[in-house]
Every structure is written in structure tokens, then in C-alpha cells.
Amino acid sequence: MTHHHSTVAPVGMPHHDSEDIDSGTIYKAGIGLTVIIVATCVLVLGIYRMLDAREATPVAPQYPLAAQIEHRLPPEPRLQTHPRKDLADLREAEEAQLSTFAWTDRSAEQVRVPVDVAMKMLVDRGLPVRQDATK
């Protein structure tokens, strides 16, 4: 074993000791780490492709009658798929009912009138008064 004499730096001055560092070991560790990272990436990519191919294959229904059941609607009440549109449609139908004339019972000659017209009629005619039966 050979000993190299290193130059001693004066006290308090930084110095570098080249005998402690083996650059070959550092290069081997770096190459080994790079190989492990690349191998891990290739392994993960292979697993991803395998799982992706497995998801793409059609799966047979679990129950024999499942194909018939798939196309039937579930019983009421069903979940709303478009609640905002449903609410807008409901409000539109209610507004149409409150603001248009229509027969409610043609044989009894009952008619639905818009709210504003009904209020005007009430003001013009007054409230109906019940006849007292005791007179």
C-alpha cells in the first residue's frame, strides 16, 4: 500500500483531500441507478399496457338474464339526470297554467283564467256573499 503525502494546508484554510473519493465507484453507482430507473419505467409501462388490454376485452354478463335487464328502466322514482332542465320545464308548465285560459270542465262550463284576469274580475264583481239560510 502506497501512501501519498498530501500538502498540508495552513490551519483554518479549507483543503481538498483527493484520496477519499473514488470516482469509479460513483460512476458505477450512477449507472446502476440509471439502469434500475429505466427497468422500473419499462416494467410499469408493461403493466399499464397489460391492464389496458384487459379492460378493452368485453366481459360476459355475470348473470344469464342480465342482457334483458339492461334495457329496462328502473322503477319510479328515478334519479334526475338533468335537474336544472327539469326544474325549468316545471316552472314553464306552471307559468303557462297560471297565465292562459283553458277549460277545466267543459260540461260544467268551468274555465281556468289567468291570475291577473281573475284578480281584476274579483275587484270588479266583489267577493261572493253567502245567503243566510235563517232569514
N, CA and C atoms as an extended XYZ file, in Angstrom:
405
Properties=species:S:1:pos:R:3:atomname:S:1:resname:S:1:resid:I:1 pbc="F F F"
N         0.829       -1.142        0.000 N   MET     1
C         0.000        0.000        0.000 CA  MET     1
C         0.894        1.232        0.000 C   MET     1
N         0.582        2.074       -0.912 N   THR     2
C         1.400        3.276       -1.027 CA  THR     2
C         0.673        4.444       -0.417 C   THR     2
N         1.441        5.256        0.244 N   HIS     3
C         0.869        6.444        0.859 CA  HIS     3
C         1.353        7.653        0.119 C   HIS     3
N         0.435        8.487       -0.225 N   HIS     4
C         0.774        9.747       -0.864 CA  HIS     4
C         0.797       10.804        0.211 C   HIS     4
N         1.755       11.627        0.114 N   HIS     5
C         1.805       12.731        1.059 CA  HIS     5
C         0.992       13.871        0.502 C   HIS     5
N        -0.018       14.312        1.243 N   SER     6
C        -0.787       15.441        0.783 CA  SER     6
C        -0.203       16.697        1.381 C   SER     6
N        -0.398       17.736        0.661 N   THR     7
C         0.122       19.009        1.139 CA  THR     7
C        -0.786       19.463        2.266 C   THR     7
N        -0.223       19.825        3.343 N   VAL     8
C        -0.988       20.253        4.492 CA  VAL     8
C        -1.261       21.741        4.347 C   VAL     8
N        -2.564       22.062        4.437 N   ALA     9
C        -2.944       23.472        4.336 CA  ALA     9
C        -2.739       24.124        5.680 C   ALA     9
N        -2.482       25.399        5.652 N   PRO    10
C        -2.333       26.094        6.928 CA  PRO    10
C        -3.622       25.974        7.749 C   PRO    10
N        -3.530       26.080        9.021 N   VAL    11
C        -4.661       25.936        9.928 CA  VAL    11
C        -5.705       27.002        9.601 C   VAL    11
N        -7.008       26.547        9.527 N   GLY    12
C        -8.096       27.468        9.246 CA  GLY    12
C        -8.384       27.636        7.760 C   GLY    12
N        -7.561       27.116        6.882 N   MET    13
C        -7.777       27.236        5.439 CA  MET    13
C        -8.422       25.945        4.933 C   MET    13
N        -9.447       26.027        4.070 N   PRO    14
C       -10.058       24.815        3.538 CA  PRO    14
C        -9.092       24.079        2.625 C   PRO    14
N        -9.219       22.777        2.617 N   HIS    15
C        -8.375       21.979        1.726 CA  HIS    15
C        -9.177       20.807        1.180 C   HIS    15
N        -8.664       20.180        0.125 N   HIS    16
C        -9.340       19.081       -0.547 CA  HIS    16
C        -8.417       17.883       -0.506 C   HIS    16
N        -8.966       16.771       -0.028 N   ASP    17
C        -8.173       15.561        0.036 CA  ASP    17
C        -8.649       14.641       -1.069 C   ASP    17
N        -7.892       14.430       -2.109 N   SER    18
C        -8.291       13.645       -3.276 CA  SER    18
C        -8.241       12.151       -3.034 C   SER    18
N        -7.677       11.693       -1.938 N   GLU    19
C        -7.572       10.264       -1.684 CA  GLU    19
C        -8.877        9.661       -1.184 C   GLU    19
N        -9.841       10.439       -0.682 N   ASP    20
C       -11.082        9.904       -0.133 CA  ASP    20
C       -12.123        9.597       -1.198 C   ASP    20
N       -12.011       10.123       -2.380 N   ILE    21
C       -13.032        9.980       -3.411 CA  ILE    21
C       -12.557        8.989       -4.455 C   ILE    21
N       -13.438        7.956       -4.713 N   ASP    22
C       -13.159        7.005       -5.776 CA  ASP    22
C       -14.191        7.260       -6.882 C   ASP    22
N       -13.782        7.945       -7.930 N   SER    23
C       -14.719        8.330       -8.987 CA  SER    23
C       -15.292        7.107       -9.714 C   SER    23
N       -14.589        6.016       -9.801 N   GLY    24
C       -15.099        4.810      -10.449 CA  GLY    24
C       -16.329        4.264       -9.732 C   GLY    24
N       -16.314        4.255       -8.407 N   THR    25
C       -17.453        3.781       -7.631 CA  THR    25
C       -18.655        4.696       -7.826 C   THR    25
N       -18.429        5.998       -7.888 N   ILE    26
C       -19.530        6.944       -8.103 CA  ILE    26
C       -20.142        6.724       -9.484 C   ILE    26
N       -19.323        6.542      -10.504 N   TYR    27
C       -19.838        6.290      -11.861 CA  TYR    27
C       -20.623        4.979      -11.909 C   TYR    27
N       -20.111        3.930      -11.255 N   LYS    28
C       -20.821        2.644      -11.240 CA  LYS    28
C       -22.171        2.775      -10.531 C   LYS    28
N       -22.217        3.510       -9.428 N   ALA    29
C       -23.478        3.703       -8.697 CA  ALA    29
C       -24.465        4.500       -9.555 C   ALA    29
N       -23.971        5.515      -10.263 N   GLY    30
C       -24.843        6.301      -11.140 CA  GLY    30
C       -25.401        5.477      -12.283 C   GLY    30
N       -24.559        4.649      -12.882 N   ILE    31
C       -25.018        3.785      -13.972 CA  ILE    31
C       -26.008        2.754      -13.440 C   ILE    31
N       -25.729        2.167      -12.295 N   GLY    32
C       -26.641        1.198      -11.693 CA  GLY    32
C       -27.997        1.823      -11.380 C   GLY    32
N       -27.986        3.036      -10.835 N   LEU    33
C       -29.234        3.735      -10.531 CA  LEU    33
C       -30.016        4.040      -11.805 C   LEU    33
N       -29.327        4.434      -12.854 N   THR    34
C       -29.980        4.708      -14.134 CA  THR    34
C       -30.613        3.439      -14.698 C   THR    34
N       -29.908        2.315      -14.618 N   VAL    35
C       -30.442        1.039      -15.109 CA  VAL    35
C       -31.688        0.650      -14.316 C   VAL    35
N       -31.670        0.838      -13.017 N   ILE    36
C       -32.832        0.495      -12.187 CA  ILE    36
C       -34.027        1.380      -12.540 C   ILE    36
N       -33.802        2.666      -12.744 N   ILE    37
C       -34.892        3.581      -13.101 CA  ILE    37
C       -35.490        3.209      -14.445 C   ILE    37
N       -34.648        2.928      -15.449 N   VAL    38
C       -35.151        2.556      -16.776 CA  VAL    38
C       -35.914        1.241      -16.696 C   VAL    38
N       -35.392        0.262      -15.962 N   ALA    39
C       -36.072       -1.030      -15.831 CA  ALA    39
C       -37.431       -0.857      -15.142 C   ALA    39
N       -37.503       -0.006      -14.132 N   THR    40
C       -38.774        0.253      -13.445 CA  THR    40
C       -39.781        0.895      -14.388 C   THR    40
N       -39.338        1.856      -15.192 N   CYS    41
C       -40.231        2.511      -16.150 CA  CYS    41
C       -40.757        1.506      -17.175 C   CYS    41
N       -39.885        0.635      -17.673 N   VAL    42
C       -40.306       -0.375      -18.641 CA  VAL    42
C       -41.300       -1.343      -17.996 C   VAL    42
N       -41.056       -1.742      -16.763 N   LEU    43
C       -41.956       -2.644      -16.052 CA  LEU    43
C       -43.333       -1.992      -15.842 C   LEU    43
N       -43.347       -0.740      -15.410 N   VAL    44
C       -44.618       -0.038      -15.187 CA  VAL    44
C       -45.370        0.127      -16.499 C   VAL    44
N       -44.678        0.462      -17.575 N   LEU    45
C       -45.323        0.601      -18.881 CA  LEU    45
C       -45.917       -0.739      -19.334 C   LEU    45
N       -45.202       -1.834      -19.105 N   GLY    46
C       -45.725       -3.153      -19.456 CA  GLY    46
C       -46.973       -3.505      -18.669 C   GLY    46
N       -46.959       -3.209      -17.377 N   ILE    47
C       -48.136       -3.485      -16.549 CA  ILE    47
C       -49.309       -2.629      -17.008 C   ILE    47
N       -49.057       -1.364      -17.308 N   TYR    48
C       -50.120       -0.473      -17.778 CA  TYR    48
C       -50.738       -1.003      -19.073 C   TYR    48
N       -49.915       -1.398      -20.013 N   ARG    49
C       -50.447       -1.925      -21.286 CA  ARG    49
C       -51.224       -3.215      -21.074 C   ARG    49
N       -50.765       -4.079      -20.183 N   MET    50
C       -51.476       -5.324      -19.906 CA  MET    50
C       -52.858       -5.021      -19.308 C   MET    50
N       -52.908       -4.110      -18.350 N   LEU    51
C       -54.191       -3.766      -17.737 CA  LEU    51
C       -55.114       -3.062      -18.724 C   LEU    51
N       -54.554       -2.232      -19.581 N   ASP    52
C       -55.349       -1.542      -20.591 CA  ASP    52
C       -55.960       -2.544      -21.578 C   ASP    52
N       -55.181       -3.542      -21.986 N   ALA    53
C       -55.689       -4.570      -22.897 CA  ALA    53
C       -56.768       -5.411      -22.213 C   ALA    53
N       -56.599       -5.664      -20.920 N   ARG    54
C       -57.588       -6.443      -20.182 CA  ARG    54
C       -58.912       -5.697      -20.056 C   ARG    54
N       -58.862       -4.372      -19.888 N   GLU    55
C       -60.076       -3.561      -19.805 CA  GLU    55
C       -60.785       -3.475      -21.146 C   GLU    55
N       -60.049       -3.544      -22.245 N   ALA    56
C       -60.638       -3.410      -23.576 CA  ALA    56
C       -61.416       -4.651      -23.993 C   ALA    56
N       -61.102       -5.810      -23.411 N   THR    57
C       -61.817       -7.034      -23.790 CA  THR    57
C       -63.198       -7.018      -23.168 C   THR    57
N       -64.218       -7.377      -23.956 N   PRO    58
C       -65.584       -7.372      -23.405 CA  PRO    58
C       -65.746       -8.460      -22.354 C   PRO    58
N       -66.474       -8.122      -21.324 N   VAL    59
C       -66.712       -9.059      -20.229 CA  VAL    59
C       -68.134       -9.589      -20.370 C   VAL    59
N       -68.275      -10.891      -20.252 N   ALA    60
C       -69.599      -11.506      -20.338 CA  ALA    60
C       -70.424      -11.072      -19.137 C   ALA    60
N       -71.744      -10.929      -19.305 N   PRO    61
C       -72.589      -10.564      -18.164 CA  PRO    61
C       -72.461      -11.603      -17.055 C   PRO    61
N       -72.553      -11.141      -15.838 N   GLN    62
C       -72.395      -12.030      -14.704 CA  GLN    62
C       -73.600      -12.955      -14.546 C   GLN    62
N       -74.782      -12.487      -14.904 N   TYR    63
C       -75.991      -13.279      -14.758 CA  TYR    63
C       -76.582      -13.569      -16.131 C   TYR    63
N       -77.213      -14.695      -16.336 N   PRO    64
C       -77.744      -15.051      -17.660 CA  PRO    64
C       -78.802      -14.075      -18.167 C   PRO    64
N       -79.615      -13.532      -17.282 N   LEU    65
C       -80.687      -12.638      -17.713 CA  LEU    65
C       -80.264      -11.173      -17.701 C   LEU    65
N       -78.978      -10.911      -17.491 N   ALA    66
C       -78.511       -9.527      -17.392 CA  ALA    66
C       -78.732       -8.759      -18.680 C   ALA    66
N       -78.632       -9.401      -19.823 N   ALA    67
C       -78.824       -8.709      -21.102 CA  ALA    67
C       -80.254       -8.191      -21.231 C   ALA    67
N       -81.227       -8.934      -20.730 N   GLN    68
C       -82.625       -8.497      -20.799 CA  GLN    68
C       -82.893       -7.365      -19.810 C   GLN    68
N       -82.253       -7.406      -18.674 N   ILE    69
C       -82.492       -6.420      -17.626 CA  ILE    69
C       -81.871       -5.078      -17.985 C   ILE    69
N       -80.774       -5.070      -18.726 N   GLU    70
C       -80.046       -3.840      -19.042 CA  GLU    70
C       -80.911       -2.800      -19.723 C   GLU    70
N       -81.842       -3.195      -20.566 N   HIS    71
C       -82.596       -2.252      -21.376 CA  HIS    71
C       -83.899       -1.799      -20.715 C   HIS    71
N       -84.239       -2.358      -19.574 N   ARG    72
C       -85.451       -1.937      -18.869 CA  ARG    72
C       -85.139       -0.754      -17.978 C   ARG    72
N       -86.092        0.145      -17.838 N   LEU    73
C       -85.918        1.283      -16.939 CA  LEU    73
C       -86.161        0.837      -15.508 C   LEU    73
N       -85.474        1.416      -14.549 N   PRO    74
C       -85.715        1.061      -13.150 CA  PRO    74
C       -87.073        1.601      -12.708 C   PRO    74
N       -87.618        1.072      -11.631 N   PRO    75
C       -88.930        1.540      -11.162 CA  PRO    75
C       -88.851        2.986      -10.663 C   PRO    75
N       -90.016        3.626      -10.610 N   GLU    76
C       -90.101        5.000      -10.097 CA  GLU    76
C       -89.814        4.992       -8.608 C   GLU    76
N       -89.340        6.004       -8.017 N   PRO    77
C       -88.845        7.229       -8.620 CA  PRO    77
C       -87.428        7.024       -9.133 C   PRO    77
N       -87.132        7.616      -10.264 N   ARG    78
C       -85.799        7.525      -10.865 CA  ARG    78
C       -84.991        8.768      -10.512 C   ARG    78
N       -83.704        8.633      -10.568 N   LEU    79
C       -82.843        9.779      -10.336 CA  LEU    79
C       -82.959       10.747      -11.494 C   LEU    79
N       -82.873       12.020      -11.206 N   GLN    80
C       -82.910       13.020      -12.259 CA  GLN    80
C       -81.535       13.085      -12.915 C   GLN    80
N       -81.531       13.065      -14.243 N   THR    81
C       -80.259       13.191      -14.955 CA  THR    81
C       -79.958       14.634      -15.302 C   THR    81
N       -81.005       15.457      -15.420 N   HIS    82
C       -80.830       16.878      -15.734 CA  HIS    82
C       -81.746       17.712      -14.833 C   HIS    82
N       -81.404       17.858      -13.551 N   PRO    83
C       -82.321       18.520      -12.620 CA  PRO    83
C       -82.600       19.985      -12.964 C   PRO    83
N       -81.619       20.715      -13.478 N   ARG    84
C       -81.855       22.120      -13.818 CA  ARG    84
C       -82.861       22.241      -14.964 C   ARG    84
N       -82.733       21.383      -15.971 N   LYS    85
C       -83.670       21.413      -17.098 CA  LYS    85
C       -85.063       20.981      -16.629 C   LYS    85
N       -85.121       19.961      -15.757 N   ASP    86
C       -86.409       19.508      -15.239 CA  ASP    86
C       -87.116       20.624      -14.474 C   ASP    86
N       -86.367       21.363      -13.654 N   LEU    87
C       -86.953       22.462      -12.902 CA  LEU    87
C       -87.422       23.572      -13.838 C   LEU    87
N       -86.613       23.881      -14.869 N   ALA    88
C       -87.021       24.915      -15.829 CA  ALA    88
C       -88.293       24.496      -16.567 C   ALA    88
N       -88.380       23.219      -16.948 N   ASP    89
C       -89.590       22.723      -17.627 CA  ASP    89
C       -90.807       22.806      -16.705 C   ASP    89
N       -90.624       22.449      -15.427 N   LEU    90
C       -91.721       22.515      -14.468 CA  LEU    90
C       -92.207       23.954      -14.298 C   LEU    90
N       -91.271       24.888      -14.149 N   ARG    91
C       -91.657       26.294      -13.980 CA  ARG    91
C       -92.344       26.841      -15.228 C   ARG    91
N       -91.875       26.410      -16.392 N   GLU    92
C       -92.509       26.849      -17.646 CA  GLU    92
C       -93.944       26.322      -17.728 C   GLU    92
N       -94.159       25.058      -17.354 N   ALA    93
C       -95.508       24.479      -17.387 CA  ALA    93
C       -96.424       25.177      -16.370 C   ALA    93
N       -95.880       25.457      -15.177 N   GLU    94
C       -96.691       26.156      -14.173 CA  GLU    94
C       -97.047       27.560      -14.635 C   GLU    94
N       -96.080       28.266      -15.228 N   GLU    95
C       -96.336       29.624      -15.724 CA  GLU    95
C       -97.392       29.606      -16.826 C   GLU    95
N       -97.321       28.618      -17.700 N   ALA    96
C       -98.322       28.503      -18.768 CA  ALA    96
C       -99.706       28.244      -18.172 C   ALA    96
N       -99.765       27.443      -17.119 N   GLN    97
C      -101.051       27.134      -16.494 CA  GLN    97
C      -101.621       28.363      -15.783 C   GLN    97
N      -100.754       29.191      -15.202 N   LEU    98
C      -101.231       30.361      -14.471 CA  LEU    98
C      -101.548       31.554      -15.373 C   LEU    98
N      -101.094       31.535      -16.612 N   SER    99
C      -101.252       32.723      -17.450 CA  SER    99
C      -102.079       32.487      -18.714 C   SER    99
N      -102.791       31.364      -18.821 N   THR   100
C      -103.592       31.089      -20.021 CA  THR   100
C      -105.017       30.690      -19.636 C   THR   100
N      -105.900       30.866      -20.589 N   PHE   101
C      -107.280       30.406      -20.440 CA  PHE   101
C      -107.356       28.957      -20.881 C   PHE   101
N      -108.180       28.158      -20.205 N   ALA   102
C      -108.394       26.765      -20.608 CA  ALA   102
C      -109.637       26.234      -19.914 C   ALA   102
N      -110.260       25.253      -20.553 N   TRP   103
C      -111.403       24.590      -19.944 CA  TRP   103
C      -110.882       23.637      -18.870 C   TRP   103
N      -111.490       23.687      -17.693 N   THR   104
C      -111.184       22.672      -16.684 CA  THR   104
C      -112.240       21.582      -16.716 C   THR   104
N      -113.511       21.970      -16.994 N   ASP   105
C      -114.595       21.007      -17.142 CA  ASP   105
C      -115.609       21.642      -18.094 C   ASP   105
N      -115.567       21.213      -19.352 N   ARG   106
C      -116.411       21.820      -20.381 CA  ARG   106
C      -117.901       21.571      -20.103 C   ARG   106
N      -118.244       20.392      -19.602 N   SER   107
C      -119.668       20.086      -19.357 CA  SER   107
C      -120.231       20.957      -18.229 C   SER   107
N      -119.425       21.273      -17.229 N   ALA   108
C      -119.885       22.126      -16.134 CA  ALA   108
C      -119.585       23.589      -16.418 C   ALA   108
N      -119.041       23.859      -17.580 N   GLU   109
C      -118.656       25.196      -18.018 CA  GLU   109
C      -117.735       25.886      -17.013 C   GLU   109
N      -116.714       25.141      -16.584 N   GLN   110
C      -115.701       25.700      -15.696 CA  GLN   110
C      -114.471       26.019      -16.527 C   GLN   110
N      -113.975       27.236      -16.350 N   VAL   111
C      -112.837       27.712      -17.130 CA  VAL   111
C      -111.731       28.155      -16.184 C   VAL   111
N      -110.504       27.881      -16.585 N   ARG   112
C      -109.359       28.387      -15.851 CA  ARG   112
C      -108.978       29.722      -16.483 C   ARG   112
N      -108.800       30.743      -15.653 N   VAL   113
C      -108.435       32.067      -16.167 CA  VAL   113
C      -107.081       32.448      -15.591 C   VAL   113
N      -106.345       33.314      -16.287 N   PRO   114
C      -105.061       33.769      -15.749 CA  PRO   114
C      -105.247       34.505      -14.418 C   PRO   114
N      -104.243       34.482      -13.592 N   VAL   115
C      -104.322       35.053      -12.252 CA  VAL   115
C      -104.648       36.542      -12.313 C   VAL   115
N      -103.991       37.291      -13.191 N   ASP   116
C      -104.241       38.734      -13.243 CA  ASP   116
C      -105.682       39.053      -13.664 C   ASP   116
N      -106.237       38.245      -14.577 N   VAL   117
C      -107.634       38.442      -15.004 CA  VAL   117
C      -108.572       38.095      -13.857 C   VAL   117
N      -108.274       37.010      -13.140 N   ALA   118
C      -109.123       36.607      -12.013 CA  ALA   118
C      -109.113       37.667      -10.919 C   ALA   118
N      -107.970       38.285      -10.659 N   MET   119
C      -107.903       39.330       -9.642 CA  MET   119
C      -108.708       40.559      -10.070 C   MET   119
N      -108.633       40.918      -11.346 N   LYS   120
C      -109.401       42.059      -11.854 CA  LYS   120
C      -110.904       41.776      -11.758 C   LYS   120
N      -111.306       40.541      -12.099 N   MET   121
C      -112.719       40.162      -12.001 CA  MET   121
C      -113.197       40.232      -10.546 C   MET   121
N      -112.339       39.817       -9.618 N   LEU   122
C      -112.691       39.849       -8.208 CA  LEU   122
C      -112.881       41.288       -7.728 C   LEU   122
N      -112.039       42.182       -8.182 N   VAL   123
C      -112.164       43.589       -7.796 CA  VAL   123
C      -113.433       44.183       -8.394 C   VAL   123
N      -113.706       43.864       -9.670 N   ASP   124
C      -114.886       44.415      -10.340 CA  ASP   124
C      -116.185       43.884       -9.733 C   ASP   124
N      -116.251       42.592       -9.461 N   ARG   125
C      -117.504       41.963       -9.003 CA  ARG   125
C      -117.629       41.925       -7.480 C   ARG   125
N      -116.532       41.993       -6.776 N   GLY   126
C      -116.552       41.861       -5.321 CA  GLY   126
C      -116.544       40.404       -4.916 C   GLY   126
N      -116.348       40.163       -3.641 N   LEU   127
C      -116.335       38.790       -3.124 CA  LEU   127
C      -117.759       38.253       -3.077 C   LEU   127
N      -117.925       36.966       -3.365 N   PRO   128
C      -119.266       36.399       -3.276 CA  PRO   128
C      -119.711       36.326       -1.811 C   PRO   128
N      -121.005       36.614       -1.589 N   VAL   129
C      -121.556       36.586       -0.232 CA  VAL   129
C      -122.534       35.424       -0.137 C   VAL   129
N      -122.414       34.686        0.935 N   ARG   130
C      -123.313       33.539        1.121 CA  ARG   130
C      -124.628       34.035        1.700 C   ARG   130
N      -125.712       33.523        1.164 N   GLN   131
C      -127.043       33.893        1.650 CA  GLN   131
C      -127.307       33.208        2.980 C   GLN   131
N      -127.807       33.955        3.931 N   ASP   132
C      -128.077       33.380        5.246 CA  ASP   132
C      -129.343       32.531        5.156 C   ASP   132
N      -129.305       31.303        5.588 N   ALA   133
C      -130.436       30.360        5.468 CA  ALA   133
C      -131.513       30.598        6.522 C   ALA   133
N      -131.226       31.373        7.554 N   THR   134
C      -132.193       31.572        8.634 CA  THR   134
C      -133.214       32.670        8.345 C   THR   134
N      -133.060       33.494        7.366 N   LYS   135
C      -133.990       34.582        7.098 CA  LYS   135
C      -135.256       34.130        6.479 C   LYS   135
